[in-house]
Amino acid sequence: MNDSLALILVKDKEGNKWVPIEYLVKYDIQEVELFNLEDKDLILITKRSSGYLLLKLTLKGYHYFNK
């Protein structure tokens, strides 16, 4: 994963916030990669009623990316 993306997710986890996927488009993140991270229990993905996705690190993901 891109170091900048990991830093954003770690900072938002510390603030207990969700990150809109649209904010991360500039990091060229593929949905498949995100779902692989979710399968490994590193991130949570939720879909809002308006159709956009939000991401948040799990505690396991926080420790993994905050090295």
Biopython code that builds the backbone (N, CA, C, O; Angstrom):
import numpy as np
from Bio.PDB.StructureBuilder import StructureBuilder

atoms = [
    (1, "MET", "N", (0.849, -1.179, 0.000)),
    (1, "MET", "CA", (0.000, 0.000, 0.000)),
    (1, "MET", "C", (0.885, 1.229, 0.000)),
    (1, "MET", "O", (1.968, 1.231, 0.584)),
    (2, "ASN", "N", (0.425, 2.248, -0.643)),
    (2, "ASN", "CA", (1.111, 3.521, -0.710)),
    (2, "ASN", "C", (1.330, 4.072, 0.707)),
    (2, "ASN", "O", (0.416, 4.046, 1.531)),
    (3, "ASP", "N", (2.541, 4.569, 0.990)),
    (3, "ASP", "CA", (2.853, 5.096, 2.324)),
    (3, "ASP", "C", (1.973, 6.283, 2.697)),
    (3, "ASP", "O", (1.568, 6.414, 3.852)),
    (4, "SER", "N", (1.675, 7.145, 1.734)),
    (4, "SER", "CA", (0.818, 8.307, 1.999)),
    (4, "SER", "C", (-0.588, 7.862, 2.379)),
    (4, "SER", "O", (-1.203, 8.421, 3.288)),
    (5, "LEU", "N", (-1.083, 6.861, 1.681)),
    (5, "LEU", "CA", (-2.410, 6.334, 1.979)),
    (5, "LEU", "C", (-2.435, 5.726, 3.377)),
    (5, "LEU", "O", (-3.372, 5.962, 4.139)),
    (6, "ALA", "N", (-1.425, 4.958, 3.712)),
    (6, "ALA", "CA", (-1.344, 4.351, 5.044)),
    (6, "ALA", "C", (-1.327, 5.438, 6.120)),
    (6, "ALA", "O", (-1.984, 5.296, 7.152)),
    (7, "LEU", "N", (-0.587, 6.511, 5.891)),
    (7, "LEU", "CA", (-0.518, 7.608, 6.856)),
    (7, "LEU", "C", (-1.889, 8.261, 7.036)),
    (7, "LEU", "O", (-2.285, 8.564, 8.162)),
    (8, "ILE", "N", (-2.609, 8.477, 5.949)),
    (8, "ILE", "CA", (-3.949, 9.067, 6.025)),
    (8, "ILE", "C", (-4.879, 8.175, 6.835)),
    (8, "ILE", "O", (-5.605, 8.652, 7.707)),
    (9, "LEU", "N", (-4.854, 6.890, 6.546)),
    (9, "LEU", "CA", (-5.731, 5.963, 7.263)),
    (9, "LEU", "C", (-5.375, 5.869, 8.745)),
    (9, "LEU", "O", (-6.265, 5.775, 9.589)),
    (10, "VAL", "N", (-4.076, 5.894, 9.069)),
    (10, "VAL", "CA", (-3.648, 5.842, 10.473)),
    (10, "VAL", "C", (-4.112, 7.091, 11.210)),
    (10, "VAL", "O", (-4.637, 6.994, 12.319)),
    (11, "LYS", "N", (-3.926, 8.259, 10.610)),
    (11, "LYS", "CA", (-4.352, 9.511, 11.260)),
    (11, "LYS", "C", (-5.858, 9.546, 11.478)),
    (11, "LYS", "O", (-6.326, 9.988, 12.527)),
    (12, "ASP", "N", (-6.615, 9.082, 10.491)),
    (12, "ASP", "CA", (-8.069, 9.067, 10.639)),
    (12, "ASP", "C", (-8.521, 8.036, 11.664)),
    (12, "ASP", "O", (-9.528, 8.244, 12.340)),
    (13, "LYS", "N", (-7.805, 6.943, 11.789)),
    (13, "LYS", "CA", (-8.123, 5.938, 12.817)),
    (13, "LYS", "C", (-7.924, 6.541, 14.199)),
    (13, "LYS", "O", (-8.715, 6.296, 15.110)),
    (14, "GLU", "N", (-6.869, 7.326, 14.351)),
    (14, "GLU", "CA", (-6.609, 7.970, 15.636)),
    (14, "GLU", "C", (-7.736, 8.933, 15.998)),
    (14, "GLU", "O", (-8.039, 9.118, 17.177)),
    (15, "GLY", "N", (-8.354, 9.543, 14.995)),
    (15, "GLY", "CA", (-9.482, 10.442, 15.224)),
    (15, "GLY", "C", (-10.824, 9.744, 15.144)),
    (15, "GLY", "O", (-11.868, 10.391, 15.229)),
    (16, "ASN", "N", (-10.807, 8.417, 14.979)),
    (16, "ASN", "CA", (-12.021, 7.601, 14.864)),
    (16, "ASN", "C", (-12.928, 8.097, 13.734)),
    (16, "ASN", "O", (-14.138, 8.237, 13.910)),
    (17, "LYS", "N", (-12.323, 8.359, 12.574)),
    (17, "LYS", "CA", (-13.062, 8.867, 11.420)),
    (17, "LYS", "C", (-13.010, 7.876, 10.262)),
    (17, "LYS", "O", (-12.094, 7.059, 10.163)),
    (18, "TRP", "N", (-14.008, 7.964, 9.394)),
    (18, "TRP", "CA", (-14.062, 7.188, 8.155)),
    (18, "TRP", "C", (-13.508, 8.046, 7.033)),
    (18, "TRP", "O", (-13.673, 9.266, 7.048)),
    (19, "VAL", "N", (-12.852, 7.426, 6.058)),
    (19, "VAL", "CA", (-12.264, 8.132, 4.923)),
    (19, "VAL", "C", (-13.086, 7.817, 3.665)),
    (19, "VAL", "O", (-13.234, 6.649, 3.306)),
    (20, "PRO", "N", (-13.623, 8.852, 2.988)),
    (20, "PRO", "CA", (-14.347, 8.596, 1.740)),
    (20, "PRO", "C", (-13.387, 8.099, 0.665)),
    (20, "PRO", "O", (-12.284, 8.627, 0.521)),
    (21, "ILE", "N", (-13.802, 7.091, -0.085)),
    (21, "ILE", "CA", (-12.935, 6.516, -1.114)),
    (21, "ILE", "C", (-12.616, 7.546, -2.202)),
    (21, "ILE", "O", (-11.554, 7.480, -2.821)),
    (22, "GLU", "N", (-13.519, 8.490, -2.436)),
    (22, "GLU", "CA", (-13.271, 9.524, -3.441)),
    (22, "GLU", "C", (-12.038, 10.363, -3.081)),
    (22, "GLU", "O", (-11.344, 10.864, -3.966)),
    (23, "TYR", "N", (-11.773, 10.509, -1.792)),
    (23, "TYR", "CA", (-10.609, 11.260, -1.325)),
    (23, "TYR", "C", (-9.304, 10.540, -1.671)),
    (23, "TYR", "O", (-8.253, 11.170, -1.782)),
    (24, "LEU", "N", (-9.377, 9.224, -1.840)),
    (24, "LEU", "CA", (-8.183, 8.418, -2.064)),
    (24, "LEU", "C", (-7.928, 8.089, -3.529)),
    (24, "LEU", "O", (-6.981, 7.365, -3.838)),
    (25, "VAL", "N", (-8.752, 8.606, -4.438)),
    (25, "VAL", "CA", (-8.624, 8.301, -5.868)),
    (25, "VAL", "C", (-7.243, 8.682, -6.396)),
    (25, "VAL", "O", (-6.697, 7.979, -7.246)),
    (26, "LYS", "N", (-6.678, 9.768, -5.913)),
    (26, "LYS", "CA", (-5.379, 10.213, -6.422)),
    (26, "LYS", "C", (-4.241, 9.244, -6.090)),
    (26, "LYS", "O", (-3.147, 9.359, -6.643)),
    (27, "TYR", "N", (-4.494, 8.291, -5.190)),
    (27, "TYR", "CA", (-3.479, 7.294, -4.845)),
    (27, "TYR", "C", (-3.595, 6.038, -5.695)),
    (27, "TYR", "O", (-2.886, 5.059, -5.460)),
    (28, "ASP", "N", (-4.488, 6.061, -6.684)),
    (28, "ASP", "CA", (-4.668, 4.965, -7.638)),
    (28, "ASP", "C", (-4.912, 3.638, -6.926)),
    (28, "ASP", "O", (-4.260, 2.632, -7.205)),
    (29, "ILE", "N", (-5.856, 3.664, -6.011)),
    (29, "ILE", "CA", (-6.226, 2.475, -5.257)),
    (29, "ILE", "C", (-7.278, 1.710, -6.040)),
    (29, "ILE", "O", (-8.257, 2.294, -6.504)),
    (30, "GLN", "N", (-7.086, 0.439, -6.185)),
    (30, "GLN", "CA", (-8.035, -0.428, -6.882)),
    (30, "GLN", "C", (-8.994, -1.037, -5.871)),
    (30, "GLN", "O", (-8.599, -1.364, -4.752)),
    (31, "GLU", "N", (-10.264, -1.190, -6.267)),
    (31, "GLU", "CA", (-11.255, -1.796, -5.372)),
    (31, "GLU", "C", (-10.844, -3.198, -4.959)),
    (31, "GLU", "O", (-11.067, -3.603, -3.819)),
    (32, "VAL", "N", (-10.243, -3.939, -5.882)),
    (32, "VAL", "CA", (-9.829, -5.309, -5.578)),
    (32, "VAL", "C", (-8.814, -5.312, -4.439)),
    (32, "VAL", "O", (-8.885, -6.152, -3.542)),
    (33, "GLU", "N", (-7.872, -4.375, -4.475)),
    (33, "GLU", "CA", (-6.863, -4.287, -3.413)),
    (33, "GLU", "C", (-7.531, -3.978, -2.075)),
    (33, "GLU", "O", (-7.154, -4.538, -1.045)),
    (34, "LEU", "N", (-8.519, -3.089, -2.093)),
    (34, "LEU", "CA", (-9.218, -2.743, -0.859)),
    (34, "LEU", "C", (-9.962, -3.947, -0.295)),
    (34, "LEU", "O", (-9.943, -4.180, 0.914)),
    (35, "PHE", "N", (-10.609, -4.702, -1.153)),
    (35, "PHE", "CA", (-11.335, -5.871, -0.674)),
    (35, "PHE", "C", (-10.379, -6.944, -0.152)),
    (35, "PHE", "O", (-10.736, -7.692, 0.759)),
    (36, "ASN", "N", (-9.172, -7.032, -0.713)),
    (36, "ASN", "CA", (-8.168, -7.964, -0.187)),
    (36, "ASN", "C", (-7.745, -7.540, 1.220)),
    (36, "ASN", "O", (-7.578, -8.382, 2.102)),
    (37, "LEU", "N", (-7.572, -6.231, 1.427)),
    (37, "LEU", "CA", (-7.227, -5.728, 2.761)),
    (37, "LEU", "C", (-8.364, -5.983, 3.744)),
    (37, "LEU", "O", (-8.128, -6.277, 4.916)),
    (38, "GLU", "N", (-9.597, -5.869, 3.259)),
    (38, "GLU", "CA", (-10.737, -6.147, 4.122)),
    (38, "GLU", "C", (-10.787, -7.633, 4.485)),
    (38, "GLU", "O", (-11.110, -7.989, 5.619)),
    (39, "ASP", "N", (-10.469, -8.491, 3.525)),
    (39, "ASP", "CA", (-10.451, -9.933, 3.789)),
    (39, "ASP", "C", (-9.399, -10.299, 4.838)),
    (39, "ASP", "O", (-9.563, -11.271, 5.575)),
    (40, "LYS", "N", (-8.321, -9.515, 4.901)),
    (40, "LYS", "CA", (-7.263, -9.759, 5.893)),
    (40, "LYS", "C", (-7.564, -9.063, 7.222)),
    (40, "LYS", "O", (-6.735, -9.081, 8.132)),
    (41, "ASP", "N", (-8.752, -8.449, 7.337)),
    (41, "ASP", "CA", (-9.186, -7.734, 8.546)),
    (41, "ASP", "C", (-8.306, -6.537, 8.880)),
    (41, "ASP", "O", (-8.114, -6.212, 10.051)),
    (42, "LEU", "N", (-7.770, -5.880, 7.852)),
    (42, "LEU", "CA", (-6.954, -4.693, 8.076)),
    (42, "LEU", "C", (-7.769, -3.409, 7.936)),
    (42, "LEU", "O", (-7.444, -2.399, 8.561)),
    (43, "ILE", "N", (-8.826, -3.439, 7.122)),
    (43, "ILE", "CA", (-9.689, -2.275, 6.963)),
    (43, "ILE", "C", (-11.155, -2.715, 7.003)),
    (43, "ILE", "O", (-11.488, -3.883, 6.804)),
    (44, "LEU", "N", (-12.009, -1.731, 7.270)),
    (44, "LEU", "CA", (-13.449, -1.918, 7.170)),
    (44, "LEU", "C", (-13.925, -1.084, 5.983)),
    (44, "LEU", "O", (-13.430, 0.021, 5.761)),
    (45, "ILE", "N", (-14.866, -1.601, 5.233)),
    (45, "ILE", "CA", (-15.453, -0.871, 4.117)),
    (45, "ILE", "C", (-16.958, -0.847, 4.329)),
    (45, "ILE", "O", (-17.576, -1.886, 4.566)),
    (46, "THR", "N", (-17.543, 0.335, 4.245)),
    (46, "THR", "CA", (-18.986, 0.458, 4.359)),
    (46, "THR", "C", (-19.503, 1.259, 3.177)),
    (46, "THR", "O", (-18.802, 2.116, 2.639)),
    (47, "LYS", "N", (-20.728, 0.975, 2.780)),
    (47, "LYS", "CA", (-21.347, 1.678, 1.668)),
    (47, "LYS", "C", (-22.513, 2.495, 2.213)),
    (47, "LYS", "O", (-23.412, 1.959, 2.862)),
    (48, "ARG", "N", (-22.489, 3.772, 1.948)),
    (48, "ARG", "CA", (-23.551, 4.660, 2.395)),
    (48, "ARG", "C", (-24.744, 4.567, 1.458)),
    (48, "ARG", "O", (-24.629, 4.068, 0.339)),
    (49, "SER", "N", (-25.875, 5.045, 1.916)),
    (49, "SER", "CA", (-27.094, 4.990, 1.113)),
    (49, "SER", "C", (-26.969, 5.801, -0.174)),
    (49, "SER", "O", (-27.662, 5.522, -1.152)),
    (50, "SER", "N", (-26.106, 6.784, -0.178)),
    (50, "SER", "CA", (-25.898, 7.587, -1.384)),
    (50, "SER", "C", (-25.005, 6.871, -2.394)),
    (50, "SER", "O", (-24.804, 7.369, -3.502)),
    (51, "GLY", "N", (-24.467, 5.703, -2.023)),
    (51, "GLY", "CA", (-23.723, 4.887, -2.970)),
    (51, "GLY", "C", (-22.213, 4.988, -2.868)),
    (51, "GLY", "O", (-21.521, 4.234, -3.552)),
    (52, "TYR", "N", (-21.664, 5.879, -2.054)),
    (52, "TYR", "CA", (-20.209, 5.973, -1.980)),
    (52, "TYR", "C", (-19.655, 5.130, -0.832)),
    (52, "TYR", "O", (-20.348, 4.836, 0.142)),
    (53, "LEU", "N", (-18.388, 4.751, -0.978)),
    (53, "LEU", "CA", (-17.729, 3.876, -0.009)),
    (53, "LEU", "C", (-16.909, 4.681, 0.989)),
    (53, "LEU", "O", (-16.343, 5.722, 0.656)),
    (54, "LEU", "N", (-16.857, 4.181, 2.213)),
    (54, "LEU", "CA", (-16.022, 4.756, 3.272)),
    (54, "LEU", "C", (-15.094, 3.673, 3.787)),
    (54, "LEU", "O", (-15.468, 2.503, 3.862)),
    (55, "LEU", "N", (-13.874, 4.076, 4.142)),
    (55, "LEU", "CA", (-12.862, 3.145, 4.654)),
    (55, "LEU", "C", (-12.450, 3.547, 6.060)),
    (55, "LEU", "O", (-12.483, 4.721, 6.427)),
    (56, "LYS", "N", (-12.063, 2.549, 6.833)),
    (56, "LYS", "CA", (-11.532, 2.796, 8.173)),
    (56, "LYS", "C", (-10.637, 1.629, 8.534)),
    (56, "LYS", "O", (-10.963, 0.478, 8.242)),
    (57, "LEU", "N", (-9.515, 1.916, 9.164)),
    (57, "LEU", "CA", (-8.621, 0.855, 9.626)),
    (57, "LEU", "C", (-9.231, 0.136, 10.818)),
    (57, "LEU", "O", (-9.888, 0.751, 11.657)),
    (58, "THR", "N", (-9.012, -1.149, 10.884)),
    (58, "THR", "CA", (-9.338, -1.902, 12.090)),
    (58, "THR", "C", (-8.180, -1.707, 13.064)),
    (58, "THR", "O", (-7.160, -1.119, 12.706)),
    (59, "LEU", "N", (-8.328, -2.185, 14.262)),
    (59, "LEU", "CA", (-7.231, -2.097, 15.225)),
    (59, "LEU", "C", (-6.027, -2.887, 14.719)),
    (59, "LEU", "O", (-4.885, -2.454, 14.871)),
    (60, "LYS", "N", (-6.288, -4.039, 14.121)),
    (60, "LYS", "CA", (-5.214, -4.852, 13.538)),
    (60, "LYS", "C", (-4.520, -4.075, 12.413)),
    (60, "LYS", "O", (-3.294, -4.090, 12.313)),
    (61, "GLY", "N", (-5.303, -3.399, 11.569)),
    (61, "GLY", "CA", (-4.741, -2.600, 10.485)),
    (61, "GLY", "C", (-3.947, -1.410, 11.004)),
    (61, "GLY", "O", (-2.915, -1.050, 10.438)),
    (62, "TYR", "N", (-4.431, -0.805, 12.078)),
    (62, "TYR", "CA", (-3.725, 0.322, 12.691)),
    (62, "TYR", "C", (-2.332, -0.100, 13.138)),
    (62, "TYR", "O", (-1.350, 0.591, 12.865)),
    (63, "HIS", "N", (-2.250, -1.229, 13.823)),
    (63, "HIS", "CA", (-0.944, -1.705, 14.288)),
    (63, "HIS", "C", (-0.063, -2.141, 13.129)),
    (63, "HIS", "O", (1.154, -1.963, 13.173)),
    (64, "TYR", "N", (-0.664, -2.708, 12.099)),
    (64, "TYR", "CA", (0.099, -3.158, 10.922)),
    (64, "TYR", "C", (0.713, -1.988, 10.161)),
    (64, "TYR", "O", (1.882, -2.046, 9.781)),
    (65, "PHE", "N", (-0.059, -0.927, 9.935)),
    (65, "PHE", "CA", (0.426, 0.199, 9.135)),
    (65, "PHE", "C", (1.127, 1.280, 9.957)),
    (65, "PHE", "O", (1.771, 2.156, 9.380)),
    (66, "ASN", "N", (1.021, 1.243, 11.260)),
    (66, "ASN", "CA", (1.633, 2.261, 12.124)),
    (66, "ASN", "C", (2.945, 1.734, 12.705)),
    (66, "ASN", "O", (3.159, 1.779, 13.916)),
    (67, "LYS", "N", (3.814, 1.237, 11.836)),
    (67, "LYS", "CA", (5.105, 0.682, 12.274)),
    (67, "LYS", "C", (6.146, 1.748, 12.334)),
    (67, "LYS", "O", (7.294, 1.471, 12.682)),
]
sb = StructureBuilder()
sb.init_structure("model")
sb.init_model(0)
sb.init_chain("A")
sb.init_seg("    ")
for serial, (resi, resn, name, xyz) in enumerate(atoms, 1):
    if name == "N":
        sb.init_residue(resn, " ", resi, " ")
    sb.init_atom(name, np.array(xyz, "f"), 0.0, 1.0, " ", f" {name:<3s}", serial, name[0])
structure = sb.get_structure()
